[in-house]
Amino acid sequence: LEYELPHAWEVVTLAVFSKYPHPLCPQVASVDVIEREVDVATGCLRSTRLFVGSTDVPLWVERATGIPRWTEAVETSVVDPKAKVM
């Protein structure tokens, strides 16, 4: 996925790492950093985060279908500050 945002690099990178918790996204219960490291050779920051969130599925639907009310997602990102790409 590739998209260029019409904003300053510093604003975009700060927004990406500060987006949760957010009052307009109460379904995101938590975001935990699993791993974060800087590659000393390239200067790139590699982060892995775990997102835990709820769905709007009622408890009876979860019991009847097995669709969980809570879900997890893992995000891995690489930020290259020299090239200004994520």
Secondary structure, DSSP 8 states (H G I E B T S, - for coil): -----SS-HHHHHHHHHH--S-TT-TTEEEEEEEEEEE-TTT--EEEEEEEEEE-S--HHHHHHH---SEEEEEEEEEEBTTTTB-
